[in-house]
Amino acid sequence: MQLHRQLQEQTQAARRESRGLVEAATAEALASAEPAARLLADSLAPGLASIPPNDARWRSRQLVGSGVPGYVRVGELEAGTPVVAPLLRTNGWRVTADRSESARQLLQSVALRLVAASEPFRMRVDAFDPRLTGKMGLLGHLTTKYPQLVPRATHTADQLHTVLSGLVDVSSLRASRQAQLGHQRFEELIRETGRVTDPYRLVILFDYPAGIDSLAQRDLVRLAATAGERGICFLVHHDPAMSSETDVDTRQLLDLLTPVAITGDRVELPQLPNVPAKLDPPFDANVAAGICDVVAELAEIAVLPTIEFDRTLPDRSTWWTPVKDEISTVIGYDDRTPALIRLRSGNPALPHVLVGGAVGQGKSNLLLVMIHGLAARYSPDDLEMYLLDFKHGVEFSALGPAAGREHWLPQVRVLGIHSDRAFGLAVLRHLSDELARRSEIFKAHGNVADIAELGAGPERPPRILAVLDEFQVLLEDDDELADEAARLLERLVRLGRAYGVHVVLATQTIEGVKRLSTKRDSIFGQVPYRIALKTTPADSQAILRTANTAAAELQFRGEAVLNANFGSPDDNQHVLVSFADKAVLDDLRRELWTRSGTTRPPRVFHLAEPAGLSGTAAAVTPEFGQPWTGLPIAVTEEPVTIEVRPEPGAGVLVLGDGPADALGALTGLAVSTAAAAVEPPRFLFVDGTDSSPAVAEGKGALIQVLRQLGCEVETVDKHADVAPRLFALRDEVRDGRVGGPTYLLGFGFHGVPKMQTHADGFFESPANALQDIVRDGPAQGLITFGWWNRLHVCTEQLGYGRANVATHLFLRHPQDGVRAVCGPLVRWASEPHRGLLWDGLHPEAQVVVPFAPLHTDEVDRCVELMRR
């Protein structure tokens, strides 16, 4: 017994010594391996993916968004060595724990790490939280600012179905791309295509299988089976104590995922069997909020790789080839595949386009890319453009002529820069008339049914591209204009296809437009092409189709969903639109303008600008007895004329505020009259104003033009004695000594002092003389074109009948005065640079755009044009 006891003691001593040696060796090995392990962890899980929670480095902005980590930290060994595990390139983890809170905490921490460590928009986290634990609230700052990165957690089965349905589409699309390019895995596809707009998708399920029904389970299993290959990853907290509401076999999903087990504060991974690591503590809420703010800031300035516009253009040798069955252009790229817009009337019919997107997401850039791409491919003989912008933008202004720029886009026939609704309606009327004209051409060629059936040649009309940016403005007000615009727009998209008229409707939002609520199907039902830039889920469905929220999933400015099948979700194409650099487009326009040899500028309309007299003079020759009052709000470049014959009632009374508009109106009347006269007439210019320098320059330019046209011009201003000159002119009328065509230009009769009082040496007031001149002068060849700021002042000077003058041109004038002349039903908005013409001969008053006063540097050109 004693010997046996001694042997046991010796054996135990040997074991203790051996254990000590092993432990010492193990400690030595771990100590020597620890630096290497740290380096390996840092390389596998770079930056914030491997740094301990609440470490000071979490406040370093340089580490945020450094890459997309394949591994992520879960804890550390006793020596402080980080323990990281593969996640993103796997199907995901199933996490079990003796306490559910520990598992939830791990999922929360992993989500924060991946979002913080990933480059902006390369990671998206969708969470299902049926028990309302609120764990995703740690990333709440991002949920508020960038819901496309971390959407609000879902809680119901219906919400989960929507998320999973979208993921099934994503997985299917990625599988198709990978098969097409010969890649097995999502990361290979990203490297090959450089596509940074497709994020890794992390799906978090808390308390599985709670809240999971059979439909959700089916999609989960389908997705998880190939998740790692498609850039999709699952984080599933499995609680065996939880039961689903339906009969769900949890093993179907769980067996596809890597097991991660938590016991107490220890976590064990299959990559490190029998080596439990200490689970990381939770993140401090302030640290999480701070890192989320930094991620949001980086997302704010994140930009996509730019696809230059030149890349979308064909070889110059193919430019302006004759149109065959369609017109087409490239707007960008889907991976390395050009994204085509093909406008055609059949096989299948793709005639029109609807474009939408939130403010600042690249809608104007997209329209410019489309317009210039078509202009480079098709000549002005084959393609005409009608471009209207109904918002306060300047994107289209560079496409027309301007001061210091003589070239323009030669295909542009009409250019509306900040068009108003009236001009938009005029363009729709013009295009509707064009459909009727083309119908007659088709009949003349044997009842041709489609423009593609007409052979190339001068008899085949060009295709028309009508772009209406913010088109909903036409339909917003509850008035007759909106009713007619909706009717014409419906007719245009329904019939335009066969006649080669293609419409592009662009908008930020169409929700809440009353006219579209009744015309939506009849208009959009004819528009197969849908292009949606980043926008809200509601607007995505309004532009694409109900249940198609793909545009809400976009992340960058310039991304778009292109759909050629009326917005069907199965036909979405993810496109990166090319960038239309202003200098590049300007060079292209100059090149195309030179190639075209055109000298005819487009009809340019601007809501906030008067008409240009020089431009009208270049296009139209004035006729005697039909002076110009301005331009109509119409496509035509023909000015609005009035009949002015040497007979009672001749003359024009310009009434209302606005010296510049008034001078412009008198300028149009006087210059067109002088240019059309057989012999140069005589002008007396009476100035009753104290004008601003700009208006004073316009008066000087007007007088200079008239003199260069050979006219005799006499000027009298308010500071001189106007009365003797009026009485002398009245005497010429009474005695029949007017001597040829004479025109009295009264610029501001309301400002001439003492018009109503008797002048020295005369028994009558100057107003009495003026009344005789205006009333009796036309029979002697003396016509008055005069401006008063108010109707009642004009009436005081000329009498109740206003000397029998029939033609009135109202500027900004109170409506009661307008109705006193034009009738009680007339409505006049009195907008700047607009006039309401009433001659008593036509049933309705006509809105005109008065000419702008001439500048000194325009005089020679205007004279040259008028002398043609």
Buried (B, 14 or more C-beta within 10 A) or exposed (E): EEEEEEEEEEEEEEEEEEEEEEEEEEEEEBEEEBEEBBEBBBEBBBBBBBBBBBEEEBEBEEBBBBEBBBBBBBBBBEEEBBBBBBBBBBBBBBBBBEEBEBBBBBBBBBBBBBBBBBBBBBBBBBBBBBBEBEBBBBBBBBBEBBEBBBBBBBBEBEBBBBBBBBBBBBBEBBBEBBEEEEBEBBBBBBEBBEBBBBBBBBBBBBBBBBBBBEBBBBBBBBBBBBBBBBBBBBBBBBBEEBEBEEEBEBEBBBEBBBBBBBBEBBBBBEEEEEEBBBBBEBBEEEBBBBBBEBBBBBBEEBEBEEBEBEEBBEEEEEBBEEBEBBBBBBBBBBBEEBBBBEBBBBEEEBBBBBBBBBEEBBBBBBBBBBBBBBBBBBBBBBBBBBBBBBBEBEBBBBBBBEEEEEBBBBBBBBBBBBBBBBBBBBBBBBBBEBBEEBBEBBEEEEEBEBBBBBEEEEEBBBBBBBBBBBBBBBBBEEEEBBEBBBBBBBBBBBBBBBBBBBBBBBBBBBBEBEBBEEBEEBBBEBBBBBBBBBBBBEBBBBBBBEEBBBBBBBBBBBBBBBBBBBBBBEBBBBBBBBBBBEEBBBEBBBBBBEBBEBEEBBBBBBBEBBBBBBBBBBBBEBEBBBBBBBBBBBBEBEBBBBBBEBEBBBBBBBBBBBBBBBBBBBBBBBBBBBBBBEEBBBBBBBBBBEBEEEBBBBBBBBBBBBBBBEBEBEBBBBEEEBBBBBBEBBEBBEEEEBEEBBBBBBBBBBBBEBBEEEBEEBEBBBBBBBBBBBBBBBBBBBBBBBBBBBBBBBBBBBBEEBBBBBBBBBBBBBBEBBBBBBEEEBEBEBBBBBBBBBBEEEEEBBBBBBBBBBBEEBBEEBBEBBEE
